[in-house]
Amino acid sequence: MEKRRSAWVGIVALAAVGSGGCALYLDDPPPAPVPAQIAEYQLVPRGNVAVLGQVSAIAWDGQQHWIVSRMADGDYWSPDPIEVFAYDATTQTASAPYVLTTHWERPTGATWAQGQLWIHYDANTAGLVTSLDPATGVETPRYNVSWGINDIDSDGTSLYLADSSVDSMVEVRDLDTGSLQDQLWSAGFEASLRGLAVIDVPETATTEVWGGTMASNRLTVLVDGEQVAAASLPGFGANNPGLLQFAGPRLTYVYDNQLYFFDVLRPAAN
């Protein structure tokens, strides 16, 4: 399988203004030279809402968000219950939650695909991907993946995973089978990936893969494995890592159990 690393672009961590890879890849060649042009996308704030409970993972079903929330109950001898519920950010209302009580692993990412909510759970040695029927709350184990996954998203046929286990990269897997399809590197990912979001952009007929790290408010944008753009999260400093999710064309950023919404302004094509 061909390993791909996007072209090197220095990502500068701004001063704070607010509060499975494996050893096989450690000898990767140095990144490619700096490309001639990297676009700068602008993120325009469009408000924020608070969510009751801990936002461990988030997805968008085309009309509303789905929240996965791990509820610590203080019982060392049993798994912490996990609540899954739909959330309407416009009315700030939540559906009655499904309560999952069998997972020792912590949820770290979610995505909506094929009419179901896909959830990733991370443990010390491996990750587990499941799918949940939104009509019944029945959860089905799908397959195991690498440990160290901090977020996931999907384009409908492939599953994208923010892998920070050894090399910080994006794994691309077949959504149905979990088989590895590709691995995407970028200099912008090298500070340990935290948030990940995938969006189809009709204006350019491309699929963008957005990644945010633990150490910067800069977001890196890849197309076909190459970095094409970057963007800064306004109002956030270098140490505000959070989940990412597109709700339609609008970017959702999750920090401190609040959802922050941004319009994305891309430079006009020449």
HELIX and SHEET records of a PDB file:
HELIX    1   1 ALA A   23  TYR A   25  5                                   3    
HELIX    2   2 ALA A  187  PHE A  189  5                                   3    
SHEET    1   A 5 ARG A   4  ARG A   5  0                                        
SHEET    2   A 5 LEU A 180  TRP A 185  1                                        
SHEET    3   A 5 MET A 169  ASP A 174 -1                                        
SHEET    4   A 5 SER A 158  ASP A 163 -1                                        
SHEET    5   A 5 ILE A 149  SER A 154 -1                                        
SHEET    1   B 8 LEU A 193  VAL A 201  0                                        
SHEET    2   B 8 THR A 206  THR A 213 -1                                        
SHEET    3   B 8 ARG A 218  VAL A 223 -1                                        
SHEET    4   B 8 GLU A 226  SER A 232 -1                                        
SHEET    5   B 8 ALA A  39  ALA A  50  1                                        
SHEET    6   B 8 GLN A 258  LEU A 265 -1                                        
SHEET    7   B 8 ARG A 250  TYR A 255 -1                                        
SHEET    8   B 8 LEU A 243  ALA A 247 -1                                        
SHEET    1   C 4 ALA A  57  TRP A  60  0                                        
SHEET    2   C 4 HIS A  65  ARG A  70 -1                                        
SHEET    3   C 4 ILE A  82  ASP A  88 -1                                        
SHEET    4   C 4 THR A  93  ALA A  94 -1                                        
SHEET    1   D 4 ALA A  57  TRP A  60  0                                        
SHEET    2   D 4 HIS A  65  ARG A  70 -1                                        
SHEET    3   D 4 ILE A  82  ASP A  88 -1                                        
SHEET    4   D 4 TYR A  98  LEU A 100 -1                                        
SHEET    1   E 4 ARG A 106  ALA A 113  0                                        
SHEET    2   E 4 GLN A 116  ASP A 122 -1                                        
SHEET    3   E 4 GLY A 127  LEU A 132 -1                                        
SHEET    4   E 4 GLU A 139  VAL A 145 -1                                        
END                                                                             
